[in-house]
C-alpha cells in the first residue's frame, strides 16, 4: 500500500517552487498508471476525521477539529 499525503495545497507556496507544484498532478497520474497499481479513493482532510485510541484502559475519541 502506498499512502500519499500532500498537506494543505495552500501551504505549497511556502515550500515548493511553481514548477514543483505543477509537477505534482502528473506524478500522481504516473503512479496510478503503473501496472499493478489500483488507485484508491481520495482521503478527506484531517478536520473530518475521528481518532479512536485506548489509553490507560479507556477509549478516547478526538474529532478532527482538535487534532493539532
Long-range contacts (C-beta under 8 A, 24 or more apart in sequence): 2-31, 2-37, 4-28, 4-31, 5-43
